[in-house]
Amino acid sequence: MRPSAVRLLNILVPIKSSQHALGRAVDYAVKIRVNPEQTGIDLNVKHSMNPFDEIAVEEAVRMRERLKDAVKSIKVVTIGPPKSAETLRTALAMGADSAIHVEIPESAPSPEPLGVAKTLKALIERQKEGVDVVILGKQAIDDDAGQTGQMLAGLMGWSQATFASKVEVNPEQKVANITREIDGGLEELRCKLPVIITTDLRQVQLFNHRICQEPRYASLPNIMKAKKKPVEKLTAAELGVDITPRLETIKVTEPPKRVGGGKVANVDELLAKLKEAGITGKRA
C-alpha cells in the first residue's frame, strides 16, 4: 500500500491593526495622543505595519525557507480602506505570494475583534485549497486588544497557540510544535493542524541559541516584484459578514499627568504627610 501524499501547507497571515482592524497601525515610534473630539486616538500621524504582524509575516517566510516545497502558498489579508493596500505590498515584498484586501470606506468605524474574526473565518472557508496555518500578531500596538486570534480559533474550532516565540511545523505528521512565552518562562505546545498561531515580539534564549525574530527588510527587486503579485479585493458584504461595531466609545481621555513627589526629613514627617492625605494604618 502506497503512503498517501503529504498535503502541502497553505499559510494565511492576517495583517492586524486596530485602527482599521487589519491594515495599518500607528507607527511604533509615534507618541499616541487623544484626538480633540475625545472619540479615539489621533490618526493624522505616520502609519506602518503592526510590528507583531511583521513578525508573523517573517515567521511564515522562514517557515517556507525551512520546509522548502512543503509550503505551497503564503497569503496575506488585510481589512481597511484603500490606503491599506500599501501594507499588503510591504508583506508581498517580504515574501508572501498573494494578498486579499477586504475594503471598507475611509470614514467607516474600525471593526471590532469579533467582526475581524468572523471576516477571517469567511475568508478561510472560501479558500478552495484550504488553510493549514493561520499566523498573526498577538495584538495591535495601538489598542493592545489581543483578541482576534483567540476568537478566530473559537469560531473555527481549531487548535491555537498564543504568544509564540518559536514555531516548528511537521507537514507529514500534521502537527506544529510551538514554544510560547508565559510569566514563568517558556511553555511548549504540540498542536494538530490546522492551527491558529499568534506571534510574540520578543527574542528568546533557548539552549544557548538566540532565536532572532527581527523582520527582514524588503529589497528593491522584491518591492518591484510585489507590484505584480495578485491582490484580490472583496467587501464584507460579499463575504456575508456584518462588521458593524457592537460597542460605542463614549469618551477617550489621557491619563492624568504625574505629579512629582516630595522628600521628608524623618519618619514623623512621613507619618504626618500620610495622615494629611487620609492614609491611616490599622492595628494587626
C-alpha positions, 0 to 999 in steps of 0.5 A: 500500500502506497503512503498517501501524499503529504498535503502541502501547507497553505499559510494565511497571515492576517495583517492586524491593526486596530485602527482599521482592524487589519491594515495599518497601525500607528507607527511604533515610534509615534507618541499616541495622543487623544484626538480633540473630539475625545472619540479615539486616538489621533490618526493624522500621524505616520502609519506602518505595519503592526510590528507583531504582524511583521513578525508573523509575516517573517515567521511564515517566510522562514517557515517556507525557507525551512520546509522548502516545497512543503509550503505551497502558498503564503497569503496575506489579508488585510481589512481597511480602506484603500490606503491599506493596500500599501501594507499588503505590498510591504508583506508581498515584498517580504515574501508572501505570494498573494494578498486579499484586501477586504475594503471598507470606506475611509470614514467607516468605524474600525471593526471590532475583534469579533467582526475581524474574526468572523471576516477571517473565518469567511475568508478561510472557508472560501479558500478552495485549497484550504488553510493549514496555518493561520499566523498573526500578531498577538495584538495591535500596538495601538489598542493592545486588544489581543483578541482576534486570534483567540476568537478566530480559533473559537469560531473555527474550532481549531487548535491555537497557540498564543504568544509564540516565540518559536514555531516548528511545523511537521507537514507529514505528521500534521502537527506544529510544535510551538514554544510560547512565552508565559510569566514563568518562562517558556511553555511548549505546545504540540498542536494538530493542524490546522492551527491558529498561531499568534506571534510574540515580539520578543527574542528568546534564549533557548539552549544557548541559541538566540532565536532572532525574530527581527523582520527582514527588510524588503529589497528593491527587486522584491518591492518591484516584484510585489507590484505584480503579485495578485491582490484580490479585493472583496467587501464584507458584504460579499463575504456575508459578514456584518462588521458593524461595531457592537460597542460605542466609545463614549469618551477617550481621555489621557491619563492624568499627568504625574505629579512629582513627589516630595522628600521628608526629613524623618519618619514623623514627617512621613507619618504626618504627610500620610495622615494629611492625605487620609492614609491611616494604618490599622492595628494587626 
